[in-house]
Amino acid sequence: VQLQASGGGLVQAGGSLRLSCAASGSIFSIDVLGWFRQAPGTLRELVATITSVGSTNYVDSVKGRFTISRDNAKNTVYLTMNSLKPEDTAVYYCAAGKVTGQYDYWGQGTQVTVSS
């Protein structure tokens, strides 16, 4: 499985961005898709996940602001980020796994920078 992330950029606080992650390869084996982020000097953090049946989960700090969704026809997962804050600044990674909680495949990161 190959994952290609895109959509990062520079945005002012309060603004919005949508990240995309296109999957290819043996995607039939994938159950869960997730977005992680890592800011300089911090550990990688799980931001949001979505399963094959559409069940979603979010880290508390993004609840109500971020939405994860998937388009199965396009084999793409999205992360729509609203009301962005400077503390959302990080490199964002998409990941995929065959079972929830275990991520076997990773995309390249995409930088999100939120200016105050």
N, C-alpha and C positions, 0 to 999 in steps of 0.2 A: 504494500500500500504506500502510495506517495501522497504527500499533502503539500499544497502550495497556498501559503497565506499571502494576503494582500490587504490594502486599505488603510494602513497606518498613515500618520502624518502629524502635522503641527496644528493645534487648535487652541483657541482661547478658552479659559474657564467658562463653563456654562454651555459650551458648544457640544456638537455631536459628531460621531464618526461611526462608520460601519465597517467592520472587518469581515473578510471573506476567507474561506478555506476550502479549496477544491480538492476533492479526493479522487484518486485513480488507482487502478490495480485491482487487487482482490478484495474489493470493498464489501462483498457479500458476507465476509467474516466479521465485519465491524458491528459492534453493538453500541458502544458509547463514543461520543465525540465531546471534546472539551477544549476550553480555552484556559491557558495559564498565562501568567505574567511574571516578569522578574525585573525589579528595579535595581540600580547599582547598589552593591553591598548588601543585598537582601536575598533570601531564599526564594526559589520559584514558588509561586502561589497559584492554587487552583481557583479560577474565577467563576467558571460556569460549566455545566455539563448538560448534555441532552442524550437520551437513550434512543434506541431504534423505535420505541413506541411513543416517543415524544415527552417522556418524563424529564423535567428540568430541575436543576439545583444551582444555587448561587451562593457565593461567599457573602456574608452579611454586609460588607462594605459597599457592595454594588446592587443590592436588592432595591428594586424600584427604579433603578437608573439604567441597568443593562438588561438586554434581552437576548437570549440565545435561541436560534431557530435553525431549522435544516430544510433544505429542498432536496428531497430524495431523487427527483427527476434529474437534477443537475449535479447530484453527488456533492453538494456544497453545504457547509455550515456557516452561519453568520453570527456575529456578535454586534448588536446594535447598542451603541453607547451614547447615552444622553446625559445632560447635566454633568459634564466631565469636570473633574477637579484636578488640581495640580498633582495630588497624590495618586492619581491614576496613571501618571507618567511611568512608562515601563516598556520593555520589549514584550510583546504579546506573541504567544506560541499556540498553535492548534495541535491537538493530539487526538489519536484514535486508539481504541482498545477493543479487544474481543469480549472482555468482561468488564463490568463496572469496577472502577478503582484500579485498574491495571492498564497502563497506556503503553502500547507496543510500538507505535509509530508517531513520529513527530515531524511537524513542518518547520521551515525556517522561521525565524522570528520576524516580526514587523514592529517597527518603532512607533510608539504613540507618545507624543509630547504635548502636555497641556500647560499653557502659559497662564500665569496669574494676572 
